[in-house]
Amino acid sequence: MQVDKELIEHVAEVARLKLTDTEIKRFLPQLKEILEAFEKLQEVNTDDTKPSFQPVEIKNVMREDKITDCLTQEQALSLVKNKKDGYFKGPKAV
C-alpha cells in the first residue's frame, strides 16, 4: 500500500479531522511503520490456528462475602461532629 500525503489527507477527511501540514509530515512515517507491522503479520501462517475471541480468561474479580461483626451505632457516631438523635446530621437538601 502506498502511504503518502494524499492517503493521510483522505483518512483525516473521512475521520473529520483537520490536520496541519506539520501534523501530516509527523504522521506519515508513523503510519508507514504501523502498516509495515501489519504486513509482517499477514505473512504468518495461521491455517491451523483456531480463532480466539476471548484471549484472556474471564473470571469473577469480586471477593466472596463474609459475615463479620458490624460497628454499633455508638461506635459509628463516635468521631462525628454533626449528629442528632443517634443519626448523622447533614446539610438541608431542598
MDAnalysis code that builds the backbone (N, CA, C; Angstrom):
import MDAnalysis as mda
import numpy as np

u = mda.Universe.empty(282, n_residues=94, atom_resindex=np.repeat(np.arange(94), 3), trajectory=True)
u.add_TopologyAttr("name", ["N", "CA", "C"] * 94)
u.add_TopologyAttr("resid", np.arange(1, 95))
u.add_TopologyAttr("resname", ["MET", "GLN", "VAL", "ASP", "LYS", "GLU", "LEU", "ILE", "GLU", "HIS", "VAL", "ALA", "GLU", "VAL", "ALA", "ARG", "LEU", "LYS", "LEU", "THR", "ASP", "THR", "GLU", "ILE", "LYS", "ARG", "PHE", "LEU", "PRO", "GLN", "LEU", "LYS", "GLU", "ILE", "LEU", "GLU", "ALA", "PHE", "GLU", "LYS", "LEU", "GLN", "GLU", "VAL", "ASN", "THR", "ASP", "ASP", "THR", "LYS", "PRO", "SER", "PHE", "GLN", "PRO", "VAL", "GLU", "ILE", "LYS", "ASN", "VAL", "MET", "ARG", "GLU", "ASP", "LYS", "ILE", "THR", "ASP", "CYS", "LEU", "THR", "GLN", "GLU", "GLN", "ALA", "LEU", "SER", "LEU", "VAL", "LYS", "ASN", "LYS", "LYS", "ASP", "GLY", "TYR", "PHE", "LYS", "GLY", "PRO", "LYS", "ALA", "VAL"])
u.atoms.positions = np.array([
    [0.836, -1.178, 0.000],
    [0.000, 0.000, 0.000],
    [0.880, 1.241, 0.000],
    [0.562, 2.155, -0.850],
    [1.319, 3.408, -0.975],
    [0.846, 4.383, 0.104],
    [1.745, 4.721, 1.005],
    [1.423, 5.671, 2.064],
    [2.041, 7.007, 1.692],
    [1.185, 7.981, 1.444],
    [1.671, 9.295, 1.080],
    [0.765, 10.366, 1.689],
    [1.059, 11.596, 1.371],
    [0.326, 12.712, 1.940],
    [-1.157, 12.648, 1.590],
    [-1.465, 12.233, 0.360],
    [-2.855, 12.161, -0.074],
    [-3.646, 11.134, 0.746],
    [-3.013, 10.005, 1.064],
    [-3.690, 8.981, 1.870],
    [-4.015, 9.523, 3.259],
    [-3.057, 10.181, 3.871],
    [-3.296, 10.736, 5.205],
    [-4.374, 11.809, 5.154],
    [-4.361, 12.636, 4.129],
    [-5.401, 13.655, 3.999],
    [-6.772, 13.012, 3.807],
    [-6.830, 11.905, 3.050],
    [-8.107, 11.209, 2.841],
    [-8.611, 10.599, 4.151],
    [-7.718, 9.945, 4.875],
    [-8.108, 9.343, 6.162],
    [-8.566, 10.423, 7.129],
    [-7.873, 11.540, 7.153],
    [-8.259, 12.648, 8.039],
    [-9.620, 13.192, 7.646],
    [-9.880, 13.279, 6.342],
    [-11.172, 13.793, 5.878],
    [-12.297, 12.850, 6.263],
    [-12.077, 11.544, 6.092],
    [-13.101, 10.558, 6.450],
    [-13.368, 10.587, 7.954],
    [-12.302, 10.787, 8.738],
    [-12.435, 10.840, 10.199],
    [-12.838, 12.226, 10.687],
    [-13.038, 13.141, 9.752],
    [-13.413, 14.526, 10.058],
    [-12.401, 15.200, 10.981],
    [-11.129, 15.007, 10.630],
    [-10.038, 15.646, 11.362],
    [-9.436, 16.730, 10.495],
    [-9.042, 17.812, 11.106],
    [-8.346, 18.877, 10.387],
    [-6.890, 18.826, 10.807],
    [-6.047, 18.326, 9.914],
    [-4.626, 18.205, 10.214],
    [-3.851, 19.305, 9.509],
    [-2.856, 19.827, 10.199],
    [-1.969, 20.806, 9.594],
    [-0.899, 20.074, 8.791],
    [-0.161, 20.805, 7.971],
    [0.925, 20.184, 7.199],
    [1.984, 19.595, 8.120],
    [2.228, 20.237, 9.244],
    [3.205, 19.722, 10.213],
    [2.744, 18.385, 10.776],
    [1.471, 18.288, 11.105],
    [0.941, 17.029, 11.631],
    [0.982, 15.930, 10.579],
    [0.681, 16.270, 9.338],
    [0.731, 15.278, 8.264],
    [2.153, 14.758, 8.092],
    [3.129, 15.655, 8.120],
    [4.528, 15.234, 7.994],
    [4.943, 14.354, 9.163],
    [4.418, 14.634, 10.357],
    [4.754, 13.835, 11.538],
    [4.089, 12.461, 11.485],
    [2.836, 12.403, 10.987],
    [2.098, 11.141, 10.962],
    [2.514, 10.221, 9.830],
    [3.100, 10.750, 8.763],
    [3.454, 9.951, 7.596],
    [4.393, 8.791, 7.941],
    [5.538, 9.018, 8.598],
    [6.393, 7.871, 8.930],
    [5.756, 6.936, 9.962],
    [4.937, 7.490, 10.858],
    [4.281, 6.654, 11.860],
    [3.294, 5.702, 11.207],
    [2.516, 6.203, 10.252],
    [1.545, 5.363, 9.562],
    [2.248, 4.290, 8.730],
    [3.353, 4.666, 8.083],
    [4.134, 3.684, 7.324],
    [4.611, 2.561, 8.233],
    [5.120, 2.911, 9.394],
    [5.634, 1.918, 10.336],
    [4.521, 0.972, 10.814],
    [3.363, 1.525, 11.077],
    [2.225, 0.710, 11.531],
    [1.800, -0.254, 10.443],
    [1.689, 0.224, 9.219],
    [1.258, -0.648, 8.123],
    [2.298, -1.715, 7.804],
    [3.584, -1.401, 7.967],
    [4.630, -2.413, 7.776],
    [4.503, -3.514, 8.822],
    [4.165, -3.160, 10.041],
    [3.989, -4.165, 11.094],
    [2.821, -5.087, 10.758],
    [1.737, -4.541, 10.223],
    [0.603, -5.374, 9.844],
    [0.926, -6.248, 8.635],
    [1.776, -5.764, 7.735],
    [2.192, -6.585, 6.609],
    [2.968, -7.800, 7.086],
    [3.801, -7.646, 8.117],
    [4.532, -8.776, 8.686],
    [3.558, -9.792, 9.280],
    [2.493, -9.311, 9.899],
    [1.507, -10.229, 10.464],
    [0.795, -11.026, 9.379],
    [0.617, -10.446, 8.197],
    [-0.035, -11.149, 7.095],
    [0.798, -12.340, 6.626],
    [2.109, -12.297, 6.849],
    [2.991, -13.375, 6.416],
    [2.919, -14.599, 7.328],
    [2.388, -14.473, 8.513],
    [2.333, -15.571, 9.477],
    [1.282, -16.585, 9.035],
    [1.672, -17.865, 9.056],
    [0.756, -18.943, 8.678],
    [-0.175, -19.249, 9.851],
    [-1.450, -19.019, 9.652],
    [-2.438, -19.253, 10.708],
    [-3.486, -20.274, 10.282],
    [-3.139, -21.165, 9.348],
    [-4.112, -22.127, 8.826],
    [-4.646, -23.062, 9.907],
    [-3.787, -23.527, 10.809],
    [-4.202, -24.496, 11.827],
    [-4.510, -23.844, 13.174],
    [-4.692, -22.555, 13.184],
    [-4.944, -21.833, 14.429],
    [-6.431, -21.542, 14.564],
    [-6.971, -21.916, 15.710],
    [-8.381, -21.631, 15.971],
    [-8.525, -20.175, 16.397],
    [-9.628, -19.532, 16.020],
    [-9.826, -18.138, 16.448],
    [-9.996, -18.049, 17.959],
    [-9.460, -17.012, 18.519],
    [-9.548, -16.785, 19.957],
    [-10.329, -15.506, 20.186],
    [-11.588, -15.671, 20.510],
    [-12.436, -14.499, 20.695],
    [-12.234, -13.867, 22.054],
    [-11.759, -14.628, 23.026],
    [-11.502, -14.115, 24.363],
    [-10.134, -14.636, 24.801],
    [-9.050, -13.927, 24.480],
    [-7.727, -14.450, 24.786],
    [-7.402, -14.488, 26.273],
    [-8.077, -13.693, 27.060],
    [-7.840, -13.667, 28.499],
    [-9.058, -14.274, 29.184],
    [-8.798, -15.207, 30.082],
    [-9.898, -15.873, 30.783],
    [-10.715, -14.869, 31.588],
    [-12.015, -14.966, 31.434],
    [-12.902, -14.101, 32.208],
    [-13.213, -14.807, 33.520],
    [-12.969, -14.113, 34.605],
    [-13.291, -14.690, 35.907],
    [-13.828, -13.598, 36.808],
    [-14.554, -14.003, 37.803],
    [-15.153, -13.065, 38.729],
    [-14.064, -12.453, 39.605],
    [-13.967, -11.141, 39.614],
    [-12.945, -10.475, 40.405],
    [-13.486, -10.006, 41.756],
    [-14.755, -10.254, 42.001],
    [-15.341, -9.848, 43.269],
    [-14.976, -10.869, 44.348],
    [-14.747, -10.391, 45.535],
    [-14.419, -11.307, 46.625],
    [-15.701, -11.928, 47.171],
    [-15.541, -13.022, 47.838],
    [-16.688, -13.703, 48.433],
    [-17.155, -12.932, 49.669],
    [-18.452, -12.822, 49.845],
    [-18.990, -12.132, 51.010],
    [-18.735, -12.957, 52.257],
    [-18.267, -12.288, 53.301],
    [-18.038, -12.952, 54.582],
    [-18.732, -12.133, 55.655],
    [-19.441, -12.795, 56.514],
    [-20.151, -12.126, 57.594],
    [-19.161, -11.796, 58.699],
    [-19.127, -10.519, 59.087],
    [-18.265, -10.075, 60.177],
    [-19.086, -9.194, 61.113],
    [-18.514, -8.890, 62.259],
    [-19.201, -8.031, 63.216],
    [-19.242, -6.603, 62.685],
    [-20.357, -5.935, 62.872],
    [-20.534, -4.555, 62.437],
    [-20.266, -3.609, 63.599],
    [-20.104, -2.340, 63.260],
    [-19.969, -1.320, 64.292],
    [-21.323, -1.105, 64.960],
    [-21.266, -0.783, 66.233],
    [-22.502, -0.396, 66.904],
    [-22.816, 1.034, 66.504],
    [-24.024, 1.479, 66.811],
    [-24.414, 2.841, 66.464],
    [-23.525, 3.846, 67.190],
    [-23.185, 3.566, 68.429],
    [-22.336, 4.469, 69.195],
    [-20.925, 4.526, 68.603],
    [-20.382, 3.375, 68.163],
    [-19.049, 3.360, 67.566],
    [-19.039, 4.128, 66.239],
    [-20.070, 3.967, 65.437],
    [-20.137, 4.641, 64.145],
    [-20.223, 6.145, 64.320],
    [-20.900, 6.605, 65.337],
    [-21.079, 8.042, 65.561],
    [-20.037, 8.644, 66.501],
    [-19.088, 7.851, 66.970],
    [-18.160, 8.329, 67.991],
    [-17.251, 9.464, 67.507],
    [-16.889, 9.520, 66.247],
    [-15.978, 10.553, 65.745],
    [-16.687, 11.604, 64.891],
    [-18.011, 11.613, 64.913],
    [-18.784, 12.513, 64.073],
    [-19.126, 13.777, 64.845],
    [-18.919, 14.939, 64.217],
    [-19.273, 16.211, 64.852],
    [-20.771, 16.463, 64.756],
    [-21.333, 16.257, 63.585],
    [-22.738, 16.578, 63.340],
    [-23.596, 15.333, 63.461],
    [-24.230, 15.191, 64.611],
    [-25.138, 14.068, 64.823],
    [-26.319, 14.547, 65.650],
    [-27.443, 13.865, 65.482],
    [-28.635, 14.255, 66.216],
    [-29.508, 13.026, 66.388],
    [-29.904, 12.754, 67.609],
    [-30.803, 11.651, 67.942],
    [-30.291, 10.304, 67.413],
    [-28.962, 10.093, 67.460],
    [-28.406, 8.810, 67.052],
    [-28.220, 8.646, 65.552],
    [-28.279, 9.729, 64.776],
    [-28.112, 9.671, 63.314],
    [-27.089, 10.711, 62.875],
    [-26.543, 10.504, 61.673],
    [-25.689, 11.514, 61.058],
    [-26.564, 12.695, 60.674],
    [-26.063, 13.897, 60.903],
    [-26.820, 15.084, 60.529],
    [-26.076, 15.766, 59.382],
    [-26.778, 15.940, 58.259],
    [-26.188, 16.562, 57.079],
    [-26.864, 17.864, 56.763],
    [-26.382, 18.555, 55.733],
    [-26.993, 19.837, 55.357],
    [-28.392, 19.625, 54.776],
    [-29.219, 20.657, 54.859],
    [-30.562, 20.579, 54.310],
    [-30.500, 20.417, 52.801],
    [-31.368, 19.580, 52.303],
    [-31.488, 19.417, 50.844],
    [-32.861, 19.923, 50.444],
    [-32.897, 20.862, 49.531],
    [-34.172, 21.454, 49.133],
    [-34.681, 20.762, 47.902],
])
